[in-house]
């Protein structure tokens, strides 16, 4: 495993490791060196089309002989893109342990080649190696993970006609889109299942009435029978690479 000291990595941001994702590997270790804790400040990070977000990873490692250093501290995307820590603050809580706080900045702005691309959405893993003073070590490869997802949004729900006669048809429309890290902006998200939900007047709870599939442009359109006054909205549950989204509801009176 290629390693890089925390001090050398501190100035890095994002870089391309390879054109394709690296093969998954198991953690490697020798002796009693062990990562006792690896904590991500966010288990899932949702990124829009242009705004960068920070992330912190805290790693604690232990060996009876003491820890020489923690190397690497890289975050690796499904496409093999690397986020090097912008800073690494390491302390020694005891004679046998070391704790490092790595800080990263993930930038989805597609105008810069080194920034995130759509293929980077999904499960990221921490790549780091701890070296003990007696020659033991522990290398993290793919065991410590988090999610980085493309931000999704739904336009405000539109339901009509308003008011609608009881028992008559009501047409409900909307559009689902998601952040385009590669090209910038937001693109319609096609072929996705989106729930149409209804909240009866006086209630605080939405229930799913039906599921509708977006067209190639991310547009939603369906008809339902109006039985009572209330609010209609769209809800997208998300995918492994894209976040969930709720649309603003549209209240409809029934006459």
N, C-alpha and C positions, 0 to 999 in steps of 0.2 A: 504494500500500500504506500503510495506517495504521501509524504507528510510535510507539513510546513509549520514552523514555530508560530506561536501566538503572536509574538512581536512582529514577525515578518508579515503576517496576514493582516495586521491591524489596518493597513492602508488600503486594503482591497475592497471591492464592492462585488460586482457581478462579472463573471467571465464565462466563456464557452469552453467546456472541457472536451466535448466530442460532438460529432454530428448525430450520433445515435446514443441512446441510453446505455450505460454500462451494465454488464451482467451483474445480477444480485450475488452478493457474497455473504457468508456467515461471519460473525464476529470471530476474531482470532485473539488468543491470549496464552500467556505462559506464567506459571506460578500463581501467587495469591493476589496479584493486582486485580482490582475490580472497580467498576464505576458503581458507586453506591446510590447515586441519584443523578438523573438527567431530566430537567424540567424546562419545558417551553413556556414562554409567557402567554402564548396563545396556541391552543391545539389546532385551530383552523384560522387562517388569515384570508380575508376576502379583499381582493384588490380590484379597483375600478380601472378605467382606461388610462389614467395619467398620474394619479397621486401615489407617491411612495409611502410605505409604511415601515415602521421599525419593528423589530422582533428581538427578544432576548432569550438566550439559552443558558441555563445554569447547570454546570456539570461538577460533580464531586467524585473524587477517586481516592482509593485507599490501598496501601500496601504496608505490611509490617516493617519493611526496611525504610519506608519513606518514599515520597514521590519526587522524581527528578523534574518532570515537566509534563504538561499536556500539550500535544502537538496537533496541528491541523485546525480543528474546530470549523470545518467547512459544512455548509448546507448544500445538498446536491438534489437537483430537480429530476423528475422522471425522464427528461430529455438530456440529462447530463450537464446542465448548466450549474455552475458553482457560485454560491454566494460566500465570499470570504468575510470574516468578521471585520467590522470597522474599528472595533476596539476589543481588548481582552483584559479584564481585571482579575488577576489571580492572587489568591491568598492561601496561607497554610493554617487552617483552623487548629491543627495538632501536628505532632511530629510524624504522623503516619498518613495524613490526608492533605489533599490540595483541592481547592474550589476555584473554578474559573467562571466568570460571567462574560459571555460573548454577546456582542451587540451587532445586529445586522440591519441593513436597509434594503428592502426589496422594491424595485422600481419597475412599474409596468409600461412606462412611456416607450412606445414602439419606435419613436424617432431616433433613438440611440440603439445601435446594433447590439451593444453589450447588455441591454436591459431585457426584461422578461419577454418571452414569446408565448403564444397560445399553447405550444407543446409542453411548456413548463408547468402547466396546471395539473394538480393531483397530489400525490404523496411525495414529500421531500424527506430526506434522511440526513442525520448528523454523521459526519465522517471525522473521527478524532482518534488519537492514540495517546494513551498514558504510559509513560516509562517510569519504572521504579529504580531506586538507587542500586538494587542488587541484580539488575538485568532483567527482571520480570517486566511484563507489559500487558496491556489490554487494548485491542484495536476495535473500535466501533465502526461498523460498516453500514448495515441497513436496519439494525434492530431498533433504533430510536427515531421515530417518525412524527411528522405533523402534516397537515393539509394546507395547501395554498390554492385557493379557488378564484375563478373569474367571477366578478360581481354581476349579479343578474338584477333586472328591474322589469316591472310591469307597468304599463301606462294605466292611468285611472280608468276604472271600470265604467263602461257606458251601457246603460240598459234603457230600452224604450219600446213602445211609446210611454210617456209619463203624463198623466196617470194612465193606467191600463185597466180595462174592464176585467172583472173577476172571471177566470176561466178562459181568458183569451191569451194569445201568444205574446211573449215578451222576447225581444231580441237583445242579446248581450254580446258586447265586443270588447276587444283589448289587444295589446301587443306585448309579446315577451322578447326582450333583448338581453345581451350580455356583453361585457367588456371585451374588446378586441385588443389584446396586448401586442399583437404583431403589427396591425395596421393603424391602431388608434381609434378612438370613438367606441360606439356600440353597434353591434350587428344584430339583426333579427335572428332569433334562435328557433330554427324550424324542427319539425318532427318531434316535439316534446309534449308530454302529457301534462295538462294543467287542470287543476280542479276548479270547477265553478261552485262557489259556496253561497249560502243564503242564511241571513240572520233575521228572524221574524221580528217585527216591531215590538219593542218592549223586552226583547231578549238580549243577552250579552254574549251569546255563543253562536258561532257559525257552524253550519253542517254542510257537508259536501252533497250536492245534488247530482252532479254528473262530471265526467272527465272528458275534456276536449283536447284534440291534438292540434298544435300550431301548424300553419302552412309553411311553405318554404321561406317566407319573409318574417315568420314569427307571429303572424296575425291569428287572432282567435275570433270565432263567430259561432254562435249557436242560438237556438230558440228553446224556450221553456214555457210552461203553462203557469200563469200567475194565479195563485190561490189566495195569497194574503199580502198585506203591505210589509215591507221590510227592506233590507239592504243586501245587494248582490256584490260579490267581489271574486276576483281570480286569485288562486294561490298555487305557486310553483314550489314543489318540494326540493328541487335542486338535483344535481348529479354528482358523480365523483370528482368532477372538475369545475363545477359551476354551483354557486350558492343558491339558496332558496330566496323567494320573493313573494310578498303580498301586495296586491294592488289596493289602491284607495277604493273604498266601496261606493256604490251609487244607490241611494235610497229611492224606492219606487212606491208610490201610493196606488192602492187598488180601490176602484170605485164600484 
